[in-house]
Amino acid sequence: MTVSLDDGSPKRLLQQSAAPEPALPGALRTMIQTVLQETLAAQFATFLGAAPYERAAERQGVRNGTRPRWLITRIGKVELRVPRDRAGLFEPTVFARYQRHEQALLSAMATCYLQGVSTRKVRRIMEQLSGEPVSASTVSRATKQLDAQLATWRTRPVDAQAYPYLVIDAHYERIRREGQVLSTAVLWVLGVAASGHREYLGVWLGNAESATTWGTVFQDLHARGLHGVQYVVSDEHAGLKGAVQRFFPDAVHQRCQVHYLRNALTKVSTAARQEALLAALRDVWAAPTRAEAEQRGRALIASLQKPLPAVATWLETTLSDTLGYYMLKEAEARRRLRTTNALEREHEEIRRRTNVIRLFPNEASYLRLATALAADRSDQWAKRRYIVPDSPTHNVKNALKTPRAA
């Protein structure tokens, strides 16, 4: 059962609906740019009869730098550097061929993208573009260049601004590693900057969720300059929580309320009791202050002592973990950051793509796809604030709204 907090009514448990798959122009643009640039280089080397800095008797000319050229595509402008020879005789065939076959090539490129960039498929595309045989080494260089760009994004410094809020979550994918197909943890950290904008801070792979794997993630973020963390929202995985306490000892930890609801509903059997417990918990979380929420929580626990003593004991031990969001001053922050919905929705979008592939041949192929998706989403998010600061006339009742999926 998937529990959504979108609906304010405590009488309904909502199944989250699938959203349409968005376009991925940024990642495809990067791939097209990388592949076309390598194709130009290979075609120019064939024209000259020599690779860069190579002494060859068959050489037909001398290199003379490059000139910029913009290629207009259906998914945006792509900037390329066209090689020049001193005599000005080189005329690349890439552009004319690309424009004639653009739709088919974009479709093929998207297929490669979804499959972690198959070397064989990329090679076939490059040969269609250039009209000449393309060596495996050329394709390998293009793939490595793309991987290098994505690795640079994953390891970029994050010290330019503070990220007071972190949303942390993981999901699992089937990836071939160590000679067998294994369920692999994909670890995500989303940061919300002091400006109110959100972005992915990175994506990591691990054998499983544990204090060790999450510790490696947080150690990497610290090394890249992450600072100013005041609040972390995640599920209650013991390893994750332990790593958060170790690396962000001064931050308030908020247990995701959606995960908490899922756990709570498994502790009662009938639909009527589930409905009543859901309504009661939402009432606790709708309190205007933490003191009021704690008071409502105590009343709820007292009411369950006789009919559901085990549930009452569990609530008494854990309910306070879901009230950390009261430290947030802004109503918008309270509404958005009491759950990990911001990442949960992203995981759904990622799985729509990975389900097509089912099995990734290696970790590099998955990281290529996941990193490109994360970089694209961060670029989109940069255009709009995720949390808008309260204005003096802001209606404080917004703080009491139930959370909704990002």
Secondary structure, DSSP 8 states (H G I E B T S, - for coil): -------S-TT-------------HHHHHHHHHHHHHHHHHHHHHHHHTS-TT---TT----EEEEEEEEEEETTEEEEEEEEEETTS----SHHHHHHHSHHHHHHHHHHHHHTT--HHHHHHHHHHHHSS---HHHHHHHHHHHHHHHHHHHT----SS---EEEEEEEEEEEEETTEEEEEEEEEEEEE-TTS-EEEEEEEEESSSSHHHHHHHHHHHHHTT-----EEEE---HHHHHHHHHH-TTSEEEE-HHHHHHHHHTT--SHHHHHHHHHHHHHHHT-SSHHHHHHHHHHHHHHHTTT-HHHHHHHHHHGGGG-GGGG--SHHHHHHTTSSHHHHHHHHHHHHHHHHH-SBSSHHHHHHHHHHHHHHHHHHHTTS-SS----TT--GGGGGS-----
